[in-house]
Amino acid sequence: MNSGTEPGPNLAALERLAREAAAQGARYALSPEVTVVFAENREGLRAVAGGWDDNPAIAQVAGIARDTGLWLHLGSLAVALPDGRFANRSVLFRPDGSIAASYDKIHLFDATLPGLKQYRESETYAGGREAVVADAAGLRLGFSICYDVRFPSLYRALAEADAELIAVPAAFTVPTGEAHWEVLLRARAIETGCFVVAAAQAGRHQNGRSTYGHSMIIDPWGKVLGELGAEGEGVLCADIDQNAVAEARGRVPALANARTFSLSVNPTGAS
């Protein structure tokens, strides 16, 4: 997707793309991070983001799920919190429109990139505290959002909770995307023996940001099953063979072979 600063056009695009995915035979569909609003700043977000209860965007996405019959996974939307910040929340809808599960992004991107302004997600968002695995379209689905992909311990925890497919909705910057996007996604798939589905924001946005795009679906052996481009909208579909999860974990049983260990750090100069 290429989400803008107002919910209406973004939700219309989500509905259009969800219908296209359903027409291609999809049972589960994932949208990118900040699907509903990709605001320019906190003030812009505050003007359009609602709370969790009686949220009109959530109600509209529930209707899209019902109309398409999809397990529709809203990559994320901003949900207003009592302290003035927001939760970056991923929401999974059943085909009847009810909410199956939700997840708040745990890891927040606070960094300064060379040649770019500072990013301080923690000034706008409150980090989540709970990893989530839920059933979706006959699969065990693990939740993550964007920057989470750099923290393998989260993905290991999801795999150890029997996740077979891990979602990575994202709005990666162009420099970090060019350098790290594919290798991180493939690494998370390989080390967990899970399918990874990564839906990305793509191109130049209304808020002035540019995102990397390149939505991908990756199998448990690290093979890229499909990839979209760097600009605009698109739908990417792939068949998910659950047997491939057991096969990959059997060939390289890293989850089963893992051991706990202690760490000894010698002070400088010690013999």
C-alpha positions as a Markdown table, in Angstrom:
| # | Residue | x | y | z |
|---|---|---|---|---|
| 1 | Met | 0.0 | 0.0 | 0.0 |
| 2 | Asn | 0.9 | 3.7 | -0.1 |
| 3 | Ser | -1.1 | 5.0 | 2.8 |
| 4 | Gly | -1.7 | 8.8 | 3.2 |
| 5 | Thr | -2.7 | 11.0 | 6.1 |
| 6 | Glu | -6.5 | 10.5 | 6.0 |
| 7 | Pro | -8.3 | 7.3 | 6.9 |
| 8 | Gly | -10.9 | 7.4 | 4.1 |
| 9 | Pro | -8.8 | 6.9 | 1.0 |
| 10 | Asn | -6.6 | 4.3 | 2.9 |
| 11 | Leu | -9.5 | 2.2 | 4.0 |
| 12 | Ala | -11.0 | 2.4 | 0.4 |
| 13 | Ala | -7.6 | 1.1 | -0.9 |
| 14 | Leu | -7.6 | -1.7 | 1.7 |
| 15 | Glu | -11.1 | -2.8 | 0.7 |
| 16 | Arg | -10.1 | -2.8 | -3.0 |
| 17 | Leu | -7.0 | -4.8 | -2.4 |
| 18 | Ala | -8.7 | -7.2 | 0.0 |
| 19 | Arg | -11.3 | -7.9 | -2.7 |
| 20 | Glu | -8.6 | -8.6 | -5.2 |
| 21 | Ala | -6.8 | -11.0 | -2.8 |
| 22 | Ala | -10.1 | -12.8 | -2.1 |
| 23 | Ala | -10.7 | -13.1 | -5.9 |
| 24 | Gln | -7.3 | -14.7 | -6.2 |
| 25 | Gly | -8.3 | -17.4 | -3.7 |
| 26 | Ala | -6.7 | -16.0 | -0.6 |
| 27 | Arg | -8.0 | -17.1 | 2.8 |
| 28 | Tyr | -5.7 | -14.9 | 4.9 |
| 29 | Ala | -4.6 | -11.4 | 3.9 |
| 30 | Leu | -2.1 | -9.0 | 5.6 |
| 31 | Ser | -1.9 | -5.3 | 5.1 |
| 32 | Pro | 1.1 | -3.1 | 6.0 |
| 33 | Glu | 2.0 | -1.2 | 9.2 |
| 34 | Val | 0.1 | 2.1 | 9.6 |
| 35 | Thr | -2.5 | 1.1 | 7.0 |
| 36 | Val | -5.3 | 3.3 | 8.3 |
| 37 | Val | -3.2 | 6.6 | 8.7 |
| 38 | Phe | 0.4 | 7.4 | 7.9 |
| 39 | Ala | 0.4 | 10.7 | 9.7 |
| 40 | Glu | 3.0 | 13.5 | 9.2 |
| 41 | Asn | 3.4 | 14.0 | 13.0 |
| 42 | Arg | 1.8 | 13.4 | 16.3 |
| 43 | Glu | -0.6 | 16.3 | 15.9 |
| 44 | Gly | -1.8 | 14.9 | 12.6 |
| 45 | Leu | -2.2 | 11.5 | 14.1 |
| 46 | Arg | -4.1 | 12.9 | 17.1 |
| 47 | Ala | -6.6 | 14.6 | 14.8 |
| 48 | Val | -7.7 | 11.3 | 13.1 |
| 49 | Ala | -6.8 | 8.4 | 15.4 |
| 50 | Gly | -9.5 | 7.0 | 17.7 |
| 51 | Gly | -9.6 | 4.9 | 20.8 |
| 52 | Trp | -10.1 | 1.1 | 20.9 |
| 53 | Asp | -13.8 | 1.1 | 21.7 |
| 54 | Asp | -16.2 | 2.2 | 19.0 |
| 55 | Asn | -13.4 | 2.9 | 16.6 |
| 56 | Pro | -14.9 | 3.7 | 13.1 |
| 57 | Ala | -11.8 | 2.4 | 11.3 |
| 58 | Ile | -11.9 | -0.9 | 13.1 |
| 59 | Ala | -15.7 | -1.2 | 12.4 |
| 60 | Gln | -15.0 | -0.6 | 8.7 |
| 61 | Val | -12.2 | -3.2 | 8.5 |
| 62 | Ala | -14.5 | -5.7 | 10.2 |
| 63 | Gly | -17.0 | -5.0 | 7.5 |
| 64 | Ile | -14.4 | -5.7 | 4.8 |
| 65 | Ala | -13.5 | -9.0 | 6.4 |
| 66 | Arg | -17.2 | -10.0 | 6.4 |
| 67 | Asp | -17.7 | -8.9 | 2.8 |
| 68 | Thr | -14.7 | -10.7 | 1.5 |
| 69 | Gly | -14.8 | -13.8 | 3.8 |
| 70 | Leu | -11.1 | -13.3 | 4.6 |
| 71 | Trp | -9.1 | -13.7 | 7.7 |
| 72 | Leu | -8.1 | -10.1 | 7.4 |
| 73 | His | -5.1 | -9.0 | 9.3 |
| 74 | Leu | -4.9 | -5.2 | 9.6 |
| 75 | Gly | -1.1 | -4.7 | 9.8 |
| 76 | Ser | -1.5 | -1.8 | 12.2 |
| 77 | Leu | -3.3 | 1.3 | 13.1 |
| 78 | Ala | -2.7 | 3.9 | 15.8 |
| 79 | Val | -5.0 | 3.5 | 18.8 |
| 80 | Ala | -5.2 | 6.5 | 21.1 |
| 81 | Leu | -4.3 | 5.8 | 24.8 |
| 82 | Pro | -5.2 | 7.7 | 27.9 |
| 83 | Asp | -1.6 | 9.0 | 28.4 |
| 84 | Gly | -1.8 | 10.9 | 25.1 |
| 85 | Arg | 0.4 | 8.4 | 23.2 |
| 86 | Phe | -0.8 | 5.7 | 20.9 |
| 87 | Ala | -0.5 | 1.9 | 20.6 |
| 88 | Asn | 0.8 | 0.7 | 17.2 |
| 89 | Arg | -1.8 | -2.1 | 17.1 |
| 90 | Ser | -2.1 | -5.1 | 14.7 |
| 91 | Val | -5.6 | -6.6 | 14.5 |
| 92 | Leu | -6.7 | -9.9 | 13.1 |
| 93 | Phe | -10.4 | -10.2 | 12.0 |
| 94 | Arg | -12.2 | -13.5 | 11.5 |
| 95 | Pro | -14.3 | -13.9 | 8.3 |
| 96 | Asp | -17.4 | -13.0 | 10.2 |
| 97 | Gly | -15.8 | -9.6 | 11.2 |
| 98 | Ser | -15.1 | -10.4 | 14.8 |
| 99 | Ile | -11.7 | -9.8 | 16.3 |
| 100 | Ala | -9.6 | -12.9 | 16.8 |
| 101 | Ala | -6.5 | -11.3 | 18.3 |
| 102 | Ser | -4.6 | -8.0 | 18.5 |
| 103 | Tyr | -0.9 | -7.2 | 19.2 |
| 104 | Asp | 0.8 | -4.0 | 20.2 |
| 105 | Lys | 4.3 | -3.4 | 18.6 |
| 106 | Ile | 6.9 | -4.2 | 21.3 |
| 107 | His | 10.1 | -2.7 | 19.9 |
| 108 | Leu | 10.1 | 1.1 | 19.1 |
| 109 | Phe | 12.4 | 2.6 | 16.6 |
| 110 | Asp | 14.4 | 5.4 | 18.3 |
| 111 | Ala | 17.4 | 6.2 | 16.1 |
| 112 | Thr | 19.2 | 8.8 | 14.0 |
| 113 | Leu | 19.9 | 7.8 | 10.5 |
| 114 | Pro | 22.8 | 9.5 | 8.5 |
| 115 | Gly | 21.4 | 12.4 | 6.4 |
| 116 | Leu | 17.9 | 12.0 | 7.9 |
| 117 | Lys | 16.0 | 13.4 | 10.8 |
| 118 | Gln | 15.7 | 11.6 | 14.1 |
| 119 | Tyr | 13.0 | 9.0 | 14.6 |
| 120 | Arg | 11.6 | 8.7 | 18.1 |
| 121 | Glu | 8.7 | 6.3 | 18.1 |
| 122 | Ser | 8.7 | 6.3 | 21.9 |
| 123 | Glu | 7.6 | 9.9 | 21.9 |
| 124 | Thr | 4.4 | 9.0 | 20.1 |
| 125 | Tyr | 3.8 | 5.3 | 20.8 |
| 126 | Ala | 3.8 | 3.2 | 23.9 |
| 127 | Gly | 5.5 | -0.2 | 23.4 |
| 128 | Gly | 3.6 | -3.4 | 23.9 |
| 129 | Arg | 4.5 | -6.0 | 26.4 |
| 130 | Glu | 3.0 | -9.3 | 25.2 |
| 131 | Ala | 3.9 | -11.5 | 22.2 |
| 132 | Val | 0.9 | -13.0 | 20.5 |
| 133 | Val | 0.1 | -16.3 | 18.6 |
| 134 | Ala | -3.4 | -17.0 | 17.3 |
| 135 | Asp | -5.2 | -19.3 | 14.9 |
| 136 | Ala | -5.9 | -18.0 | 11.4 |
| 137 | Ala | -7.2 | -19.8 | 8.4 |
| 138 | Gly | -6.0 | -23.2 | 9.8 |
| 139 | Leu | -2.5 | -21.9 | 10.7 |
| 140 | Arg | -0.8 | -20.8 | 13.9 |
| 141 | Leu | 0.0 | -17.1 | 13.2 |
| 142 | Gly | 2.7 | -15.2 | 15.1 |
| 143 | Phe | 2.4 | -11.4 | 15.3 |
| 144 | Ser | 5.2 | -8.8 | 14.8 |
| 145 | Ile | 5.4 | -5.3 | 13.4 |
| 146 | Cys | 8.3 | -3.7 | 11.4 |
| 147 | Tyr | 11.2 | -2.9 | 13.8 |
| 148 | Asp | 10.4 | -6.1 | 15.7 |
| 149 | Val | 12.1 | -8.0 | 12.8 |
| 150 | Arg | 15.5 | -7.0 | 14.2 |
| 151 | Phe | 14.9 | -8.9 | 17.5 |
| 152 | Pro | 15.2 | -12.6 | 16.9 |
| 153 | Ser | 14.3 | -13.5 | 20.5 |
| 154 | Leu | 10.7 | -12.5 | 19.8 |
| 155 | Tyr | 10.5 | -14.7 | 16.7 |
| 156 | Arg | 12.0 | -17.7 | 18.6 |
| 157 | Ala | 9.3 | -17.2 | 21.3 |
| 158 | Leu | 6.6 | -17.2 | 18.6 |
| 159 | Ala | 8.1 | -20.4 | 17.0 |
| 160 | Glu | 8.3 | -22.1 | 20.4 |
| 161 | Ala | 4.6 | -21.3 | 20.8 |
| 162 | Asp | 3.9 | -23.3 | 17.6 |
| 163 | Ala | 3.7 | -20.5 | 15.1 |
| 164 | Glu | 3.8 | -21.7 | 11.5 |
| 165 | Leu | 3.4 | -18.3 | 9.8 |
| 166 | Ile | 4.8 | -15.0 | 11.1 |
| 167 | Ala | 3.4 | -11.7 | 10.0 |
| 168 | Val | 5.7 | -8.7 | 9.5 |
| 169 | Pro | 3.7 | -5.6 | 8.4 |
| 170 | Ala | 6.1 | -2.8 | 7.9 |
| 171 | Ala | 6.9 | 0.8 | 6.8 |
| 172 | Phe | 10.7 | 0.4 | 6.4 |
| 173 | Thr | 12.7 | 3.4 | 5.4 |
| 174 | Val | 14.4 | 3.2 | 2.0 |
| 175 | Pro | 18.1 | 3.2 | 3.3 |
| 176 | Thr | 17.4 | 0.5 | 5.9 |
| 177 | Gly | 15.2 | -1.5 | 3.5 |
| 178 | Glu | 17.8 | -1.6 | 0.8 |
| 179 | Ala | 20.4 | -2.8 | 3.3 |
| 180 | His | 18.5 | -5.1 | 5.6 |
| 181 | Trp | 14.9 | -5.9 | 4.6 |
| 182 | Glu | 15.3 | -9.1 | 2.7 |
| 183 | Val | 18.1 | -10.6 | 4.7 |
| 184 | Leu | 16.3 | -10.0 | 8.0 |
| 185 | Leu | 13.1 | -11.6 | 6.7 |
| 186 | Arg | 14.8 | -14.6 | 5.3 |
| 187 | Ala | 16.9 | -15.0 | 8.5 |
| 188 | Arg | 13.7 | -14.9 | 10.7 |
| 189 | Ala | 12.1 | -17.6 | 8.4 |
| 190 | Ile | 15.2 | -19.8 | 8.4 |
| 191 | Glu | 15.9 | -19.7 | 12.2 |
| 192 | Thr | 12.3 | -20.4 | 13.2 |
| 193 | Gly | 11.3 | -22.7 | 10.4 |
| 194 | Cys | 8.3 | -20.6 | 9.8 |
| 195 | Phe | 6.7 | -19.0 | 6.7 |
| 196 | Val | 7.1 | -15.2 | 6.9 |
| 197 | Val | 4.6 | -12.8 | 5.2 |
| 198 | Ala | 5.7 | -9.2 | 5.1 |
| 199 | Ala | 3.3 | -6.5 | 3.8 |
| 200 | Ala | 5.1 | -3.2 | 3.2 |
| 201 | Gln | 4.3 | 0.4 | 2.7 |
| 202 | Ala | 5.8 | 1.5 | -0.7 |
| 203 | Gly | 6.9 | 4.7 | -2.4 |
| 204 | Arg | 6.6 | 8.4 | -1.7 |
| 205 | His | 3.8 | 9.2 | 0.8 |
| 206 | Gln | 1.6 | 12.2 | 1.4 |
| 207 | Asn | 3.4 | 12.9 | 4.7 |
| 208 | Gly | 6.7 | 13.4 | 2.8 |
| 209 | Arg | 8.2 | 10.0 | 3.8 |
| 210 | Ser | 9.5 | 7.4 | 1.4 |
| 211 | Thr | 9.2 | 3.7 | 2.2 |
| 212 | Tyr | 11.0 | 0.8 | 0.7 |
| 213 | Gly | 8.1 | -1.5 | -0.4 |
| 214 | His | 9.2 | -5.0 | -1.6 |
| 215 | Ser | 6.4 | -6.9 | 0.2 |
| 216 | Met | 7.5 | -10.6 | 0.4 |
| 217 | Ile | 6.3 | -14.1 | 1.2 |
| 218 | Ile | 9.1 | -16.4 | 2.3 |
| 219 | Asp | 9.1 | -20.2 | 3.0 |
| 220 | Pro | 10.6 | -21.9 | 6.1 |
| 221 | Trp | 13.7 | -22.8 | 4.1 |
| 222 | Gly | 14.3 | -19.1 | 3.4 |
| 223 | Lys | 13.1 | -19.2 | -0.2 |
| 224 | Val | 11.4 | -16.0 | -1.5 |
| 225 | Leu | 8.1 | -17.3 | -2.9 |
| 226 | Gly | 7.0 | -13.9 | -4.2 |
| 227 | Glu | 7.9 | -10.2 | -4.1 |
| 228 | Leu | 6.3 | -6.9 | -5.1 |
| 229 | Gly | 8.1 | -3.7 | -6.2 |
| 230 | Ala | 9.1 | -0.5 | -4.6 |
| 231 | Glu | 6.2 | 1.7 | -5.6 |
| 232 | Gly | 2.4 | 1.8 | -5.3 |
| 233 | Glu | -0.2 | -0.8 | -4.5 |
| 234 | Gly | -0.3 | -4.5 | -5.2 |
| 235 | Val | -1.4 | -7.9 | -4.1 |
| 236 | Leu | 1.0 | -10.8 | -3.6 |
| 237 | Cys | -0.4 | -14.3 | -3.1 |
| 238 | Ala | 1.3 | -17.7 | -2.4 |
| 239 | Asp | 0.3 | -21.2 | -1.4 |
| 240 | Ile | 1.2 | -22.1 | 2.2 |
| 241 | Asp | 2.1 | -25.8 | 2.7 |
| 242 | Gln | 2.1 | -26.5 | 6.4 |
| 243 | Asn | 4.1 | -29.7 | 5.8 |
| 244 | Ala | 7.0 | -27.4 | 4.8 |
| 245 | Val | 7.3 | -26.2 | 8.4 |
| 246 | Ala | 7.9 | -29.7 | 9.8 |
| 247 | Glu | 10.2 | -30.5 | 7.0 |
| 248 | Ala | 12.4 | -27.5 | 7.5 |
| 249 | Arg | 12.5 | -28.0 | 11.3 |
| 250 | Gly | 13.4 | -31.7 | 10.7 |
| 251 | Arg | 16.2 | -30.9 | 8.4 |
| 252 | Val | 17.7 | -28.3 | 10.6 |
| 253 | Pro | 16.3 | -28.8 | 14.2 |
| 254 | Ala | 17.7 | -25.6 | 15.6 |
| 255 | Leu | 14.6 | -25.0 | 17.8 |
| 256 | Ala | 15.0 | -28.5 | 19.3 |
| 257 | Asn | 18.8 | -28.3 | 19.7 |
| 258 | Ala | 18.9 | -24.9 | 21.4 |
| 259 | Arg | 20.4 | -24.9 | 24.9 |
| 260 | Thr | 20.5 | -22.5 | 27.8 |
| 261 | Phe | 23.8 | -21.2 | 28.9 |
| 262 | Ser | 25.6 | -18.8 | 31.3 |
| 263 | Leu | 27.8 | -15.9 | 30.3 |
| 264 | Ser | 31.2 | -15.1 | 31.7 |
| 265 | Val | 32.7 | -11.7 | 30.9 |
| 266 | Asn | 36.3 | -11.3 | 32.0 |
| 267 | Pro | 37.4 | -7.7 | 33.0 |
| 268 | Thr | 40.0 | -6.1 | 30.8 |
| 269 | Gly | 43.5 | -7.2 | 31.8 |
| 270 | Ala | 42.4 | -10.2 | 33.7 |
| 271 | Ser | 44.4 | -13.4 | 33.3 |
